[in-house]
Amino acid sequence: MIEADIAVVGAGPAGAALALTLAPRHSVLLIDRDATPRQRIGESLIPAARRLLHDMRILDAFEAGGFPGYFGNLSWWGGGDAHITDFLKDPDGPGWHLDRAGFETMLRAAACSRGARLVAPGRLASIERLGGGWRLTLKTGEGGPGEQVRSRLVVDASGRSAIVAKRLGVARRHGDRLTACWMRGTDAEESGVTAGFSMVESTAGGWWYSAPLPGRARVLSFHTDSDLMPPDCRAPGFLQNAAMTLPGVGPALAATDFRSDGPATLTAANSTVLETVAGDGWLAIGDAALSFDPLASRGLFNALYTAWSAAAACHDHLCGDADTFADYRQDLDRIEQFYRRHLAVAYGAENRWPDAPFWSRRRTPQVFAMESRPAEAISPIPAKVGMSGVSANR
């Protein structure tokens, strides 16, 4: 039997960040289904994250990782001309383009170095209330009775799947049906004037995104609603060939001699939020609580911020403050309201194709008001695109 003050289900950026923040003061168990982090779609971390990394006391270790700078955004949105947004005047300096697996490995190591215990691989088999705490059963290998865990609090950091919340019967609200078809590739040549910049381009059928990653790697993705996605989008060469015809992104990819490294993948990218992000003895963070449309470029920052906010709530709760989870719920409600307004403005800035299905759907307020839907209506695969925001003044 493992005893812990806090059991964190999910050791991605949100779960690991919460664990490393709380481990010096409380016993923390960090659980993840993967023994080592998997490589995911490319991530961008905005400049404001520097403050969170500093407050978590991991900024020096993070900067030692050598992640390349994220200097701004190059977009073709609302018109044919390129629009550049750079971070030269940002008080926090540039952001970063990340190797996601390397970033998660660093966060896990920091959590363990501060006293957190990591069980990976470990899958949540069951969870039940036990007195004033919880009893969890983990599957850590083939067969066997499973590992038993007792904890005072449980944190759901399991991404869009929200495993804990689902087992507790908490419904999830969904916005549109945005889906990403994405792949990774390699730039054979230096990216020149686009080095360190994320790129986004709107088309009649949706929008495209590309960003450099460490080691001349690059991510390329196309976003549209699931019912509008070309059925052969994952066919060899389809995504790259289609991107090369774009007037903005196409020449930039040609200049770097971009080549695909493998097949494309489909993943959910729509907005979702739990009906409630905290309850009696539990709360959710990161994508488990609120997942963003990648156009907002706030997914990874949200993971770190909600981890930081939830860590304070968990500490206060363990110290006897019964109202601290209510404060956390209000904090995330403010984030959701701001996010929905920001997203409506970003999509509203593109009005060249008002009758195209993708854009006509986003001209109605209802598409940004998330509603409850059966879980099977939305692909449960997490989307991590790291997209840069699009300003309205185009």
C-alpha positions in Angstrom: 0.0 0.0 0.0 1.3 3.4 -1.0 0.4 6.3 1.2 0.4 9.9 -0.1 -1.1 13.3 0.6 -1.8 13.8 -3.1 -2.1 11.3 -5.9 -1.6 12.9 -9.3 -2.9 10.9 -12.3 -0.9 12.0 -15.3 2.8 13.1 -15.4 2.6 15.4 -18.4 3.5 19.1 -18.1 0.5 19.9 -15.8 0.9 16.9 -13.5 4.7 17.0 -13.2 4.6 20.8 -12.6 2.1 20.4 -9.8 4.1 17.6 -8.3 7.4 19.5 -8.3 5.7 22.5 -6.7 4.1 20.5 -3.9 6.7 17.8 -3.2 8.9 19.9 -0.9 5.9 20.3 1.5 3.7 17.2 1.0 4.0 13.6 0.0 3.1 13.4 -3.7 2.6 10.3 -5.9 2.9 10.9 -9.6 1.3 8.3 -11.9 1.6 7.9 -15.6 0.7 5.2 -18.1 4.0 5.8 -20.0 7.4 4.8 -18.6 9.0 7.7 -20.5 7.3 10.7 -22.2 6.1 10.1 -25.8 7.0 12.4 -28.6 4.0 14.5 -29.4 3.0 17.3 -31.8 5.3 20.3 -31.5 4.9 22.8 -28.7 5.5 26.5 -28.4 5.8 28.1 -25.0 4.9 31.8 -24.8 7.2 34.4 -23.1 4.9 34.8 -20.1 5.7 31.2 -19.0 9.1 32.5 -17.9 7.5 33.9 -14.7 5.9 30.6 -13.9 9.1 28.6 -14.5 10.9 31.1 -12.3 8.4 30.8 -9.5 8.6 27.0 -9.7 12.4 27.3 -9.4 13.1 25.4 -12.6 13.9 28.2 -15.0 17.7 27.6 -14.8 17.3 23.9 -15.5 14.8 24.7 -18.3 17.1 27.1 -20.0 20.0 24.6 -19.7 17.9 22.4 -21.9 18.9 24.5 -24.9 15.4 24.8 -26.4 15.4 27.2 -29.4 13.9 30.6 -29.2 10.3 31.3 -30.2 10.6 34.9 -31.6 7.1 35.5 -32.9 4.4 34.7 -35.4 4.1 35.1 -39.1 0.5 34.9 -40.3 -1.6 35.2 -43.4 -5.0 35.8 -41.9 -7.9 38.0 -42.9 -6.0 39.0 -46.1 -3.2 38.1 -48.5 -0.5 40.1 -46.8 1.8 38.6 -44.2 1.5 39.9 -40.7 4.4 39.7 -38.3 4.1 39.7 -34.5 7.4 39.5 -32.7 8.4 39.3 -29.1 11.1 42.0 -29.2 9.1 44.3 -27.0 7.8 41.6 -24.7 9.1 42.2 -21.1 9.6 38.5 -20.7 11.7 38.1 -23.8 11.2 35.4 -26.4 9.4 32.2 -25.9 10.6 28.7 -26.8 9.9 26.0 -29.4 10.1 22.8 -27.5 11.1 19.2 -27.8 8.0 18.0 -25.9 9.4 14.7 -24.7 12.6 16.4 -23.4 10.5 19.1 -21.6 8.4 16.5 -19.9 11.4 14.4 -18.9 12.9 17.5 -17.3 9.8 18.2 -15.3 9.5 14.6 -14.1 13.1 14.7 -13.0 12.6 17.9 -11.1 9.5 16.5 -9.3 11.4 13.3 -8.3 14.5 15.3 -7.1 12.2 17.2 -4.8 10.7 14.1 -3.2 7.8 13.1 -5.4 7.4 9.3 -6.1 6.8 8.3 -9.8 4.9 5.2 -10.8 5.3 4.8 -14.5 3.9 2.8 -16.2 0.8 2.9 -14.1 -2.8 2.9 -15.2 -5.8 3.8 -13.0 -7.9 0.7 -12.6 -10.3 2.0 -10.0 -10.9 4.8 -7.6 -13.2 5.1 -4.6 -13.9 7.3 -1.7 -12.4 6.0 1.5 -13.3 7.9 4.6 -11.9 11.4 4.2 -9.6 10.3 1.4 -9.3 8.0 -1.6 -8.3 4.5 -2.5 -6.8 3.9 -6.0 -5.9 0.7 -7.7 -3.1 0.9 -10.2 -2.2 -1.6 -12.9 1.6 -1.5 -13.2 2.2 -4.6 -15.3 0.6 -7.7 -16.8 -1.7 -9.6 -14.5 -1.4 -9.3 -10.7 -3.7 -7.7 -8.2 -2.5 -4.2 -8.9 -0.9 -1.6 -6.6 -3.1 0.0 -3.9 -2.8 3.7 -3.1 -4.4 5.7 -0.4 -4.3 9.5 -0.7 -6.0 12.5 0.9 -6.4 14.3 -2.4 -6.6 13.2 -6.1 -5.6 15.5 -9.0 -6.7 14.6 -12.5 -3.8 15.6 -14.9 -4.6 12.9 -17.5 -5.2 15.3 -20.4 -8.4 15.4 -22.6 -9.3 11.9 -21.5 -9.9 13.2 -17.9 -9.8 9.7 -16.6 -10.5 10.6 -12.9 -13.3 13.0 -13.7 -14.9 10.5 -16.0 -14.8 7.8 -13.4 -16.4 10.2 -10.9 -19.2 10.9 -13.4 -18.3 14.5 -14.2 -19.6 15.5 -17.7 -17.5 17.3 -20.2 -18.7 20.2 -22.4 -17.5 20.5 -26.0 -17.2 23.4 -28.4 -16.8 22.8 -32.1 -15.4 19.7 -33.8 -12.0 21.0 -34.7 -9.5 18.3 -35.7 -5.9 18.5 -36.6 -4.1 16.4 -39.3 -0.4 16.8 -38.5 3.0 15.4 -39.2 6.6 16.0 -38.3 9.4 16.5 -40.8 12.9 17.9 -41.3 14.2 21.2 -42.7 17.2 20.4 -44.9 18.2 24.0 -45.1 18.3 26.9 -42.6 14.9 28.6 -42.3 16.4 32.1 -42.9 14.0 35.0 -42.2 11.4 32.6 -40.7 13.8 31.1 -38.2 12.2 31.0 -34.7 8.8 32.0 -36.0 5.6 30.0 -36.0 3.5 30.3 -39.1 -0.3 30.2 -39.6 -2.4 30.6 -42.8 -6.1 30.5 -43.3 -7.8 28.9 -46.3 -11.5 28.4 -47.3 -11.5 25.0 -45.7 -9.7 25.7 -42.4 -6.2 26.8 -41.3 -2.6 25.7 -41.5 0.2 25.8 -38.9 3.9 25.2 -39.0 6.7 25.8 -36.6 10.4 24.8 -36.2 11.4 22.3 -33.5 14.8 21.5 -32.1 17.3 19.8 -34.4 15.8 21.2 -37.6 12.7 19.2 -37.0 9.4 20.9 -38.0 5.7 20.3 -37.4 3.1 20.9 -40.1 -0.7 20.7 -39.4 -4.0 21.4 -41.0 -7.1 22.2 -38.9 -10.7 21.9 -39.9 -13.9 20.3 -38.5 -13.9 16.5 -38.4 -16.7 16.2 -41.0 -14.8 18.5 -43.4 -11.4 16.9 -43.1 -10.3 15.4 -46.5 -10.6 11.6 -46.2 -7.1 11.0 -47.6 -5.4 13.6 -45.5 -3.2 10.9 -43.9 -2.1 9.5 -47.3 1.7 9.7 -48.0 2.6 13.1 -49.4 -1.0 14.6 -49.2 -0.3 17.1 -46.4 3.1 18.2 -47.6 1.9 18.6 -51.2 -1.2 20.6 -50.2 0.9 22.9 -47.9 3.3 23.6 -50.8 0.5 25.2 -52.8 -0.3 27.8 -50.1 0.8 31.3 -51.0 2.3 32.0 -47.6 3.4 28.9 -45.9 4.3 27.1 -49.1 7.3 29.2 -50.2 8.6 29.2 -46.6 8.6 25.3 -46.6 10.2 25.2 -50.1 13.0 27.5 -48.9 13.9 25.1 -46.1 13.5 22.0 -48.4 11.1 20.5 -45.9 10.7 16.8 -46.0 8.2 14.6 -44.2 9.5 12.1 -41.6 6.5 9.8 -41.7 2.7 9.5 -41.9 0.3 12.1 -40.8 -1.9 11.7 -37.7 -5.4 12.8 -36.9 -6.1 14.2 -33.4 -8.9 16.2 -31.7 -8.2 19.9 -31.3 -11.6 21.3 -30.2 -12.3 23.3 -27.0 -13.5 21.3 -24.1 -14.1 21.9 -20.4 -15.3 19.8 -17.4 -18.7 20.7 -16.0 -16.9 21.3 -12.7 -13.1 21.3 -12.3 -13.0 20.5 -8.6 -15.1 18.6 -6.1 -14.9 16.9 -2.7 -11.3 15.9 -2.4 -10.3 16.2 -6.1 -9.6 18.7 -8.8 -8.5 18.7 -12.5 -5.7 20.6 -14.1 -4.3 21.2 -17.6 -6.2 19.7 -20.5 -8.2 17.5 -18.2 -9.9 20.7 -16.8 -9.9 22.9 -19.9 -8.4 22.2 -23.3 -7.9 24.9 -25.9 -8.2 25.4 -29.6 -4.6 25.5 -30.7 -5.2 28.8 -32.4 -5.1 30.4 -28.9 -1.5 29.2 -28.3 -2.3 28.8 -24.6 -2.4 25.0 -24.1 1.0 24.5 -22.5 0.9 27.8 -20.7 -2.5 26.8 -19.3 -1.0 23.4 -18.1 1.7 25.2 -16.1 -0.6 27.9 -14.8 -3.4 25.6 -13.6 -0.7 23.4 -12.0 0.6 26.4 -10.1 -2.9 27.6 -9.1 -4.0 24.1 -8.1 -0.8 23.5 -6.1 -1.8 26.5 -3.9 -5.3 25.2 -3.6 -4.1 21.7 -2.6 -1.7 23.1 0.0 -4.4 25.3 1.6 -6.9 22.4 1.5 -4.5 20.1 3.3 -3.9 22.8 5.8 -7.6 23.1 6.6 -9.0 25.7 4.2 -12.3 24.3 3.1 -13.0 27.1 0.6 -9.9 26.9 -1.5 -11.3 24.6 -4.1 -14.1 27.1 -4.7 -11.5 29.8 -5.4 -9.8 27.5 -7.9 -13.1 26.9 -9.7 -13.6 30.6 -10.0 -10.1 31.1 -11.3 -10.6 28.6 -14.1 -14.0 30.0 -14.9 -12.4 33.4 -15.5 -9.8 31.7 -17.7 -12.6 30.0 -19.7 -14.6 33.2 -20.2 -11.5 35.2 -21.4 -10.5 32.3 -23.7 -13.9 32.1 -25.4 -13.9 35.9 -26.1 -10.4 35.8 -27.4 -11.1 32.8 -29.7 -14.3 34.5 -31.1 -12.2 37.7 -31.9 -9.4 35.6 -33.6 -11.8 33.7 -35.9 -13.9 36.8 -36.5 -10.8 38.5 -38.0 -11.1 36.2 -41.0 -14.1 37.1 -43.2 -13.0 36.2 -46.8 -15.1 33.0 -47.0 -18.3 33.8 -45.1 -20.3 31.0 -46.9 -17.7 28.3 -46.5 -18.9 25.7 -43.9 -15.8 26.0 -41.6 -16.1 29.8 -41.4 -19.8 30.2 -41.4 -20.0 27.9 -38.3 -17.6 30.3 -36.5 -19.7 33.3 -37.3 -22.4 32.2 -34.8 -21.8 32.8 -31.0 -23.1 29.3 -30.2 -19.9 27.6 -31.6 -17.9 29.2 -28.8 -20.4 28.3 -26.1 -19.4 24.8 -25.1 -22.1 22.2 -24.6 -22.3 18.7 -23.2 -22.0 15.9 -25.6 -21.5 12.1 -25.4 -17.9 11.2 -25.0 -18.0 9.1 -28.2 -18.9 12.2 -30.2 -15.4 13.6 -29.9 -12.1 11.8 -30.5 -10.5 11.4 -27.1 -6.9 11.7 -28.5 -5.2 14.8 -27.0 -4.2 17.6 -29.4 -1.0 19.6 -28.6 -0.3 22.0 -31.3 1.3 25.0 -29.7 -0.3 27.5 -32.0 0.3 31.2 -31.9 -2.5 33.6 -31.3 -3.9 35.7 -34.2 -4.6 39.3 -33.4 -7.8 41.0 -34.7 -6.1 43.9 -36.4 -5.4 42.4 -39.8 
